Amino acid sequence: MKGYRYRIRLHSHDPQRALPSEIEMIRREEETAREILLRLMSFVMAYEPELEPNGRPSTEVMPYSAALGRWSMEEDPLLWMECLPIEWKRLKKIITKAPRASILLATDSRAEGEVALQKIRHDYKAGRFMVLCFDHAMIAEMQELLERQNELTILPDAIDPWAFQMDYNGNWFEGFWEKLDY
C-alpha cells in the first residue's frame, strides 16, 4: 500500500473553515488507513493556507517526515503533525530537532491523547503542543469507506463548536472532536 495516492475533494459549509477544493494524500510506507484518516481529519480541522497534507521528506537534519505540516521560508518546520501512538524516542527527537514547531498529535482515543500530554508535561514547557481527539467509531467506519477517490463535505454544528456533520463518500456522519492544548 506504500505510495498509494488518495485524492480527496473537499467542500466546507463552515464560513470559519475555508478548505482547498481538492488535496492528494500519499500513503507513507508505515501508514495505516486509520492514520491516513486521522491525517485527513486533522488537515480539515486545523486547516490554514500553508498546511501541507503530505509533510516533507526526511533530511540529514530531520530523519523523519511529518504526517502533515507547515514550513517557514527557510524550510524550518513551524507545525509538525504525528498520529498516536508514537514511539516516544521518535517524538522526543522531533521536538528537539524542530524547536520552533508547534507539535500536533492526532488520535481516535481521548485516553491515548491524555497519556501523551502527561508525558509531554513531564518533560517540556507548555505552549507548543496540542492533541486532536476524534471519535473512534467514526474513524473506524471511515476506514471501510476509504477509496483512491474520496469526497468529504463538512458542515458545522450550529450549537456546539466541537461537533460537526459530514458526508464522506456518500455516508453521513455526526461526529465530535476535541482539542487538548499544552
C-alpha positions in Angstrom: 0.0 0.0 0.0 3.1 2.3 0.2 2.8 5.2 -2.2 -0.9 4.9 -2.7 -2.3 8.2 -3.7 -5.7 9.3 -2.3 -7.5 12.2 -3.9 -10.0 13.9 -1.7 -12.4 16.5 -3.0 -13.2 18.8 -0.1 -16.3 21.0 0.5 -16.9 23.2 3.5 -20.2 24.8 4.5 -18.4 26.3 7.5 -17.6 30.0 7.0 -14.8 29.6 9.6 -13.2 26.7 7.7 -12.3 27.5 4.1 -10.7 24.4 2.6 -9.0 23.8 -0.7 -11.2 22.1 -3.3 -9.0 19.1 -3.6 -6.0 17.5 -1.9 -3.9 14.5 -2.6 -2.6 12.4 0.2 0.2 9.9 -0.3 0.3 6.9 1.9 3.7 6.5 3.6 5.3 3.1 4.0 4.3 2.6 7.6 1.0 4.3 7.5 -2.3 2.6 8.1 -5.8 3.5 6.8 -6.5 4.8 10.4 -3.5 7.1 10.2 -4.5 8.4 6.7 -7.9 9.3 8.1 -6.6 10.9 11.2 -4.3 13.0 9.0 -7.2 13.9 6.8 -9.4 14.9 9.7 -6.6 16.9 11.3 -6.0 18.7 7.9 -9.7 19.6 7.8 -10.0 20.7 11.4 -6.6 22.5 11.7 -6.5 23.9 8.1 -4.6 27.0 7.3 -3.5 28.0 3.8 0.2 26.9 4.0 -0.6 23.5 5.6 0.8 20.6 3.5 -1.2 17.4 3.6 1.9 15.1 3.0 4.6 16.7 5.2 8.1 16.8 3.7 10.7 14.1 3.1 13.3 13.4 5.8 16.6 15.2 5.6 20.1 14.8 7.2 19.0 17.2 10.0 15.5 15.7 10.4 15.5 11.9 10.0 11.6 11.8 10.0 8.9 13.0 7.7 5.9 14.8 9.2 2.4 13.4 8.6 1.4 16.9 7.7 2.9 20.3 8.4 3.8 23.8 7.7 7.3 25.2 7.0 9.0 28.6 7.1 10.7 30.2 4.1 13.9 28.8 5.5 12.4 25.3 5.4 12.2 25.1 9.2 9.1 23.2 10.5 6.6 25.5 12.1 3.8 22.9 12.6 4.6 19.1 12.8 1.8 16.5 12.9 2.0 12.9 14.0 -0.6 10.2 14.8 -0.7 8.5 18.1 0.5 6.1 19.3 4.0 7.3 18.5 7.4 5.9 19.7 8.4 8.3 22.5 12.0 8.3 21.3 10.9 9.5 17.9 8.7 12.2 19.3 11.5 13.5 21.6 13.8 13.7 18.6 11.2 15.7 16.6 10.6 18.1 19.4 14.4 18.7 19.8 15.2 19.0 16.1 12.2 21.2 15.3 12.4 23.7 18.2 10.2 26.4 16.5 7.4 23.9 15.6 4.1 23.5 17.2 3.5 19.8 17.7 0.1 18.4 16.7 -0.8 14.9 17.7 -3.9 13.2 16.4 -5.8 10.2 17.8 -9.1 8.4 17.9 -8.8 7.9 21.7 -9.1 10.6 24.3 -7.3 8.4 26.8 -4.4 8.0 24.5 -4.2 11.7 24.0 -4.2 12.4 27.7 -1.4 9.9 28.3 0.7 11.6 25.6 0.1 15.0 27.2 1.1 13.7 30.6 4.4 12.6 29.2 4.9 15.9 27.4 4.0 17.9 30.6 6.6 16.0 32.5 9.5 16.8 30.1 8.6 20.0 28.2 7.3 23.6 28.7 3.8 24.5 27.7 2.8 26.4 24.6 3.7 24.2 21.6 1.6 21.0 22.0 -1.9 20.1 21.0 -3.7 16.8 20.6 -6.8 16.4 18.4 -9.0 13.6 19.5 -11.6 12.2 17.1 -14.5 9.8 17.6 -13.1 6.2 17.5 -16.2 4.7 15.9 -16.4 7.3 13.2 -12.7 6.8 12.2 -13.2 3.0 12.2 -16.2 3.3 9.9 -14.4 5.7 7.6 -11.6 3.2 7.2 -14.0 0.9 5.5 -15.0 3.7 3.1 -11.5 4.8 2.1 -11.0 4.7 -1.7 -8.5 6.1 -4.1 -11.0 8.9 -5.0 -12.8 10.4 -2.0 -15.2 13.2 -1.3 -15.7 15.0 2.1 -18.3 17.7 2.8 -18.2 19.2 6.3 -20.9 21.2 8.0 -20.5 22.9 11.3 -22.9 22.3 14.2 -24.9 25.5 15.0 -24.7 25.0 18.7 -21.5 23.0 19.6 -18.2 24.1 18.1 -16.7 20.7 18.9 -19.4 18.9 16.9 -19.7 18.6 13.1 -21.6 16.8 10.5 -20.1 15.5 7.3 -20.7 13.4 4.2 -17.8 11.1 3.5 -18.0 9.2 0.2 -21.8 9.3 0.3 -22.1 8.3 4.0 -23.5 10.7 6.7 -21.6 11.1 9.9 -22.2 13.2 13.0 -19.0 13.5 14.9 -17.2 15.2 17.8 -13.7 16.2 18.1 -11.7 17.7 20.9 -8.5 19.8 21.1 -6.3 19.3 24.2 -3.7 22.0 24.5 -0.5 22.2 26.5 
